[in-house]
Amino acid sequence: PIRIMQMDCPTEEALIRSALSGVPGVLAMEFNLLQRILTVRHDATALDSVLSGIRQLGFTPELAEDAPAKDARPEPATAWWPLALAGVLALASEVAHALEWPIWAAAGLALLAVFSCGTSTYRKGWVALRHGNLNINALMSIAVSGAFLIGQWPEAAMVMVLFTLAERIEARSLDHARQAIKELLQLAPENATVQQTDGSWRSMAATAVTTGALVRVAPGERIALDGIILTGQSTVNQAPITGESLPVDKKPGDRVFAGTINVFGAFDFTVSAAA
């Protein structure tokens, strides 16, 4: 597993997939955008090539052993003032154009606006074009440059400001989703009561339970893993997962989810997914 802090949307995924698909020794790739984790199956000698390919895209790869330390400290907040300044400059460029001020005034204000908020879009667009990937950053760079070439200075600046604002909103929503999932994972208990090969029941770490194992849940317990009820029936409070206001009746064949609360009866279920 490789942690890439700059990877959090399908645009980066497509760029990385395109760059690494031609690397000798790479067998398969799996992307987890919410956790910013790329899992690569590769030959023993291909790791350096994989890391080098990621760095050439302008990203900073970190191996799995470095990921816990990164999780322990908060991500640095991105300053909003350059975007706010760019918005003011773009609006001023629109006003200068509407009032028919000298062309250099509208052009200068537009260039300052794009410089304030659009350098990262141009940088990512250039990297994408170098690797033959016509992603949204490349398209925006071409569109804004084209607007400049035909003299549409205010439009170029406003388009870049709105695109950057959309990217910030997307990043913020992903951060909220990431935090919600982290809090949700903390609800699942660390241990589960699992049937052993001799038929006895023993409490063991949920992370050690494999799919197909039989887990027993007592009344009032929080369910440790996802699964399908095999025997017994109960009522489960699924509000932490689904937001349902009322507990849901469960019977054999129904699915149960890690982090939910068994309210009344006891039941056994077959684990359908690892912790």
C-alpha positions in Angstrom: 0.0 0.0 0.0 1.1 3.5 -0.9 -0.3 6.7 0.7 -0.6 9.6 -1.8 -1.9 12.7 0.0 -2.6 14.6 -3.3 -4.9 11.8 -4.6 -8.5 12.2 -3.6 -10.6 12.2 -6.8 -11.0 10.1 -10.0 -8.9 12.7 -12.0 -5.8 11.7 -10.0 -6.7 8.1 -10.1 -6.9 8.1 -13.9 -3.6 9.9 -14.2 -1.8 7.5 -11.9 -3.4 4.4 -13.5 -2.3 5.7 -17.0 1.3 6.4 -15.8 1.8 3.1 -13.9 0.0 0.7 -16.4 3.1 0.7 -18.6 5.6 0.1 -15.8 7.2 -3.4 -16.1 6.3 -5.6 -13.2 3.0 -3.9 -12.2 0.3 -6.6 -12.1 -2.7 -4.8 -10.6 -3.8 -1.5 -8.9 -6.5 -0.8 -6.4 -7.5 2.8 -5.4 -9.0 3.9 -2.1 -9.6 7.6 -2.7 -11.2 8.4 0.7 -8.1 7.1 2.5 -5.8 8.2 -0.3 -4.3 4.7 -0.5 -3.0 3.0 -3.7 -2.4 -0.7 -3.4 -0.1 -2.1 -6.1 0.5 -5.7 -6.9 3.9 -5.9 -8.5 7.1 -7.9 -8.9 9.7 -7.6 -6.2 12.0 -5.4 -8.4 9.3 -3.0 -9.5 8.7 -0.9 -6.4 11.3 1.8 -7.2 9.9 2.2 -10.7 6.4 2.5 -9.2 7.4 5.2 -6.7 9.4 7.0 -9.4 6.4 7.0 -11.7 4.2 8.5 -9.0 6.8 11.2 -8.2 7.0 12.2 -11.9 3.3 13.1 -11.7 4.1 15.7 -9.0 2.8 13.5 -6.2 4.5 12.4 -3.0 4.2 8.6 -2.4 4.6 7.2 1.1 4.9 3.5 1.9 2.5 1.8 4.2 4.7 1.9 7.2 4.6 5.7 7.0 0.8 5.9 6.8 0.0 5.6 10.5 2.2 8.6 11.4 0.5 10.6 8.7 -2.9 9.7 10.1 -1.8 10.8 13.6 -1.4 14.5 12.6 -4.0 16.7 11.0 -3.7 17.8 7.4 -2.5 21.4 6.9 -5.4 23.7 6.1 -5.3 25.3 2.6 -5.5 29.1 2.8 -8.6 30.6 1.3 -7.3 34.2 0.9 -5.6 33.6 -2.5 -8.9 32.4 -3.9 -10.8 35.3 -2.3 -8.2 37.7 -3.8 -8.6 36.1 -7.2 -12.4 36.5 -7.0 -12.0 40.2 -6.3 -9.5 40.7 -9.1 -11.7 38.7 -11.6 -14.7 40.9 -10.6 -12.6 44.0 -11.0 -11.6 42.8 -14.5 -15.3 42.4 -15.4 -16.0 45.9 -14.2 -13.0 47.4 -16.1 -14.2 45.7 -19.2 -17.9 46.8 -18.7 -16.8 50.4 -18.1 -14.5 50.3 -21.2 -11.3 51.1 -19.4 -8.0 50.6 -21.3 -7.6 47.0 -22.3 -4.4 46.6 -20.2 -6.4 47.3 -17.1 -8.8 44.4 -17.6 -6.0 42.2 -18.9 -3.7 42.9 -16.0 -6.4 42.3 -13.4 -7.4 39.0 -15.1 -3.8 37.8 -15.3 -3.3 38.6 -11.6 -6.5 36.7 -10.8 -5.4 33.6 -12.7 -1.9 33.8 -11.1 -3.5 34.0 -7.6 -5.6 30.8 -7.9 -4.8 29.0 -11.1 -1.1 28.0 -11.0 -1.9 24.6 -9.5 -4.4 23.9 -12.2 -1.9 24.8 -14.9 0.8 22.7 -13.3 -1.5 19.7 -13.0 -2.8 20.3 -16.5 0.7 20.4 -17.9 1.6 17.1 -16.1 -1.5 15.5 -17.6 -0.7 16.6 -21.1 2.8 15.3 -20.8 1.4 11.9 -20.0 -1.2 12.0 -22.8 -4.1 12.4 -20.3 -6.7 15.0 -21.3 -8.2 15.4 -17.8 -10.2 18.3 -16.4 -7.1 20.2 -15.4 -5.7 20.0 -18.9 -9.0 21.1 -20.4 -9.4 24.0 -18.0 -5.8 25.2 -18.8 -6.5 25.0 -22.5 -9.8 26.8 -22.1 -8.4 29.7 -20.0 -5.4 30.1 -22.3 -7.7 30.1 -25.3 -9.8 32.8 -23.7 -6.7 34.9 -23.2 -5.6 34.5 -26.8 -8.9 35.8 -28.2 -8.9 38.7 -25.7 -11.7 37.5 -23.4 -9.7 38.5 -20.3 -12.6 38.8 -17.7 -14.1 35.5 -18.8 -10.8 33.7 -18.5 -10.3 34.9 -15.0 -13.8 34.2 -13.8 -13.8 30.7 -15.2 -10.6 29.9 -13.4 -11.9 31.4 -10.1 -15.1 29.3 -10.4 -13.2 26.1 -11.2 -10.9 26.6 -8.3 -13.8 27.3 -6.0 -15.5 24.1 -7.2 -12.3 22.1 -6.4 -12.2 23.6 -2.9 -15.8 22.7 -2.3 -15.2 19.1 -3.5 -12.1 18.8 -1.3 -14.0 20.0 1.7 -16.9 17.6 1.1 -14.4 14.7 0.8 -12.7 15.8 4.1 -16.1 15.7 5.8 -16.8 12.3 4.4 -13.4 11.1 5.4 -13.9 12.3 8.9 -17.4 10.7 9.1 -16.0 7.3 8.0 -13.2 7.6 10.5 -15.7 8.2 13.3 -17.9 5.4 12.1 -15.0 2.9 12.1 -14.4 3.9 15.7 -17.9 2.7 16.7 -17.1 -1.0 15.8 -15.9 -3.0 18.8 -12.4 -4.4 18.8 -13.4 -7.9 19.7 -16.0 -10.5 18.5 -17.2 -13.8 19.9 -16.2 -16.4 17.3 -16.9 -20.1 17.0 -13.7 -22.2 17.0 -13.0 -25.4 15.0 -13.9 -27.5 18.1 -17.3 -25.8 18.4 -16.4 -23.6 21.4 -16.8 -19.9 21.4 -13.9 -17.5 22.1 -13.5 -13.7 22.1 -10.9 -12.6 19.6 -9.8 -9.4 17.8 -12.2 -8.4 15.1 -9.2 -7.8 12.8 -8.2 -11.5 13.1 -11.7 -12.8 12.1 -11.8 -14.1 8.5 -14.8 -14.1 6.1 -17.0 -17.1 6.6 -16.4 -17.3 10.4 -19.4 -17.7 12.7 -19.9 -14.8 15.2 -22.3 -14.7 18.1 -23.9 -11.5 19.3 -25.6 -11.1 22.7 -28.4 -8.6 23.5 -27.0 -5.1 23.9 -23.8 -5.8 22.1 -22.4 -3.7 19.3 -21.9 -5.8 16.1 -18.2 -6.0 15.3 -18.3 -7.1 11.6 -20.5 -7.1 8.5 -22.3 -10.4 7.9 -25.5 -12.4 7.3 -27.6 -13.8 10.1 -27.5 -17.6 10.1 -29.6 -18.4 13.2 -31.7 -16.4 15.7 -33.5 -13.1 15.3 -33.4 -9.7 16.9 -33.9 -6.0 16.5 -30.9 -3.9 15.5 -30.3 -0.2 15.8 -28.7 0.8 12.5 -28.9 4.6 13.1 -25.0 5.0 13.2 -24.8 3.5 9.7 -28.1 4.3 7.9 -29.6 7.1 10.0 -32.9 5.2 10.4 -34.8 6.5 13.3 -36.3 3.2 14.4 -34.6 -0.2 15.1 -34.9 -2.8 12.3 -36.1 -6.4 12.8 -33.6 -9.0 11.7 -34.1 -12.6 10.9 -32.0 -15.4 9.2 -30.8 -14.2 5.8 -30.7 -10.5 6.7 -27.6 -8.5 6.6 -26.0 -6.8 9.7 -23.4 -4.1 9.7 -20.3 -3.4 11.8 -20.9 -0.6 14.3 -24.7 -1.2 14.7 -26.2 -2.2 18.0 -28.1 -5.4 18.8 -31.0 -4.3 20.9 -33.0 -7.4 22.1 -32.4 -11.0 20.9 -29.2 -13.0 20.3 -28.1 -14.4 17.0 -25.3 -15.9 15.1 -24.1 -14.5 11.8 -21.6 -15.5 9.1 -18.9 -12.8 8.5 -19.2 -11.5 4.9 -16.3 -9.0 5.0 -13.1 -8.6 7.0 -12.8 -5.8 9.5 
